[in-house]
Amino acid sequence: MTTKLQQAFKREIDLNGEKYTLTVSPEGFKLVQKGKRKGIELTWTSIVGGDAALASALNASTLGARVPMSQAHGSHTKH
């Protein structure tokens, strides 16, 4: 049995030596580098509706989010 998500909770994540705070809420999630105010935010409806890639790209372009070098140079597979 799963527990219904009724209020937000936070967890700390260490990515490549940098600390981030992940906030998961009934509306979606937000990933923010420790000590910063702005981060990447996605709603569950955008993820389910397929708009997550577009929202992520928009957040990256407007917030100056860092893209890992492997993604920045097109090392993904083409379909």
C-alpha positions, 0 to 999 in steps of 0.5 A: 500500500502506498502513502498519499502525498499530502504535503511537501517534504525535502531531501538533500542530494549530492551531485558531482560534489555539489549539494542540492535540495529536492522538494517534493510536493503534491503539485510537483518537485523543485531542485535547487542548489544549496544556498541559492533561491532559484532552481528547476521546477516541474509539475506532475501534470507537465511530466505526465502530459509530456511537457517535462522536456519543454519545461526543463529546457525553458527553466535551463534557458531562463535560469542558466541551469548547468547542463552536464557536458555529456548532454550539452554535446549531444551524446544521446542516442538518436531515434 
